[in-house]
Amino acid sequence: RRVNSLFDICDVQMEERKKDGGMAPACNILVRGVKAQVTNTASKILAGIDIANAFSRFYGLKMPLIVDNRERVDGDISLGKGQQLIELERYDTDFKIV
């Protein structure tokens, strides 16, 4: 609970059930109940931001956060108090499918 209280959308699963029914140590990042490695790109980006914000809060740091593929996320990205989002967009190159 102490670890998971630092996150807004992620949860850390510290144990998982083995096939024989026993429990085994684990460190799975869940995004709204789904393992992060099998979620879509937008959820992975939001999870990364959430994890960075958790470290910032825990250590009392303000650090820059660079997000690639921001266009994959619909809507606003929550960065936390006192942080600002600077978006860079590139329009000077035509892309072709070869």
C-alpha positions in Angstrom: 0.0 0.0 0.0 2.8 2.4 0.8 4.4 2.0 -2.6 1.1 2.0 -4.5 0.0 5.2 -2.7 2.6 7.1 -4.8 1.0 6.3 -8.1 -2.1 7.7 -9.8 -2.8 5.1 -12.5 -0.2 2.4 -11.8 0.0 -0.3 -9.2 3.0 -2.5 -8.4 2.2 -6.1 -7.9 4.7 -7.5 -5.4 3.6 -11.1 -5.6 1.9 -13.3 -8.2 0.2 -16.6 -8.0 2.2 -19.5 -9.5 0.7 -22.4 -11.4 0.8 -24.6 -8.3 -1.3 -22.1 -6.4 1.6 -20.8 -4.3 2.8 -17.2 -4.3 6.1 -16.0 -5.8 7.9 -12.6 -5.5 7.2 -10.4 -8.5 7.6 -6.8 -9.6 4.8 -6.3 -12.1 3.6 -2.8 -13.1 -0.1 -2.8 -13.7 -1.9 0.0 -15.6 -5.5 0.0 -14.5 -5.2 -3.7 -13.6 -3.4 -4.8 -16.8 0.3 -5.6 -17.0 2.1 -2.6 -18.5 4.0 -4.7 -21.1 0.7 -5.8 -22.8 -1.1 -2.4 -22.8 -1.3 0.0 -25.7 1.3 2.7 -26.4 -0.8 5.4 -24.8 -1.1 3.5 -21.6 2.7 2.8 -21.6 3.4 6.5 -22.0 1.0 7.4 -19.2 2.5 4.7 -16.9 6.0 6.1 -17.6 4.8 9.6 -16.6 3.1 8.2 -13.5 6.3 6.4 -12.5 8.5 9.5 -13.1 6.0 11.6 -11.0 6.1 9.0 -8.2 9.9 9.2 -8.0 9.7 13.0 -8.1 7.3 13.0 -5.2 9.2 10.3 -3.2 12.6 12.0 -3.5 11.3 15.6 -3.5 12.8 16.3 -7.0 11.7 18.4 -9.9 13.1 16.9 -13.0 12.5 17.3 -16.7 10.5 14.6 -18.4 10.8 14.0 -22.1 7.8 12.2 -23.7 8.2 10.7 -27.2 5.0 9.7 -29.2 2.9 12.2 -27.2 0.4 12.2 -30.1 -0.6 8.6 -29.1 -2.2 9.9 -26.0 -5.7 11.4 -26.3 -6.5 14.3 -24.1 -4.4 16.0 -21.4 -1.4 14.5 -19.7 -1.3 15.0 -16.0 2.3 16.1 -15.0 1.6 17.1 -11.4 1.7 20.4 -9.5 4.1 23.1 -10.7 5.2 21.3 -13.9 4.5 22.5 -17.4 4.2 20.7 -20.7 6.2 22.0 -23.7 5.2 20.3 -26.9 7.3 20.2 -30.0 5.7 19.3 -33.3 7.4 18.8 -36.7 5.7 19.9 -39.9 8.7 20.5 -42.2 9.1 17.0 -43.6 6.8 15.0 -45.9 6.7 11.3 -45.0 6.4 8.7 -47.6 5.6 5.0 -47.4 8.1 3.2 -49.6 
